[in-house]
Amino acid sequence: MKLLIVDDSKAMRMIVKRTLKQAGFGSHEFVEAENGVDALEKIESEKPNVVLSDWNMPELNGIGLLKKLRESGDKTPLGFVTSESTPEIHREAIDEGASFLITKPFTAEAFENNLTPIMK
Amino acid sequence: MNLTKQACEVESQAQRLTIKQLCEELKKCAEEFAANSLCASEVSFAELDGRVLDNCIGTSIQLVGEEVSFDICVEASDENAKSLVAKFLMMTVEELEEEDFKDAYGEVTNILGGQVRPLITEHHPGVTLGFPAVYQGVRFFSSQQEVAAMNATFDGVELVIRLVKSSKSQS
């Protein structure tokens, strides 16, 4: 399977990838994007099975990416990996159709618990 | 409930959040960050000792609202800042590239800012999280801003964590 990691921080993309490997998803293919606009292009060209997106990003943020994706009829599962942890953000994410929301600082278990049902 | 009473209650709720309480929350968040992201086993906090940091590098993030804003700053000597980021990225200091260092160092305050935001928004609804910045030297604040600061040590890496509250009425 293919996972798209979307974050404007290259360091954070590196950390997410490392944590995914620790969580047992190391055999999957990883693709990266640095903001929502870049992610939309990668979703079109790479056809990932799952998208893991940051919330706060320049150009197009995470929730904007999710809305655009769903507006276009794309049902690719998208989960947020973000430092935003208010109940309002959680509610907005779920209302817009996010599969999950993992808050930073995260653990490998958080990825395992949230991704395993989707990756089956 | 009439609007004046509601406004008074919102105001009194906001007043109940002191910088000391917020600093305690920030300490808990920093502990969680150290455990989850650095796998640090020895974490301690102390009152600010006022030592001058050699070649200080800082990272800050702002939480901005209409009436109030907060800055979270992490400052460390060049050596300690690089050790912190190396642990965060699971690399050696020698493997760190300058751009990755700045990027990851900024993520430290981004994470701390995101962690304390729920408590802040309980008292100051509408406060939003900005983007992190990295700077050389120590940041100075005006005497009208409320500042709480502490020394933190994560597995031997020494940092200064500052929390600064600015009210619009002060500016």
Interface residues (C-beta under 8 A of the other chain):
Chain A: S9 K10 A11 M12 M14 I15 R18 N56 P58 T82 S83 E84 S85 T86 P87 E88 T103 K104 P105 F106 T107
Chain B: E32 F33 N36 S37 V85 F88 L89 M90 E99 D100 D103 A104 G106 E107 N110 I111 G113 G114 Q115 R117 P118 T121 L129 F131
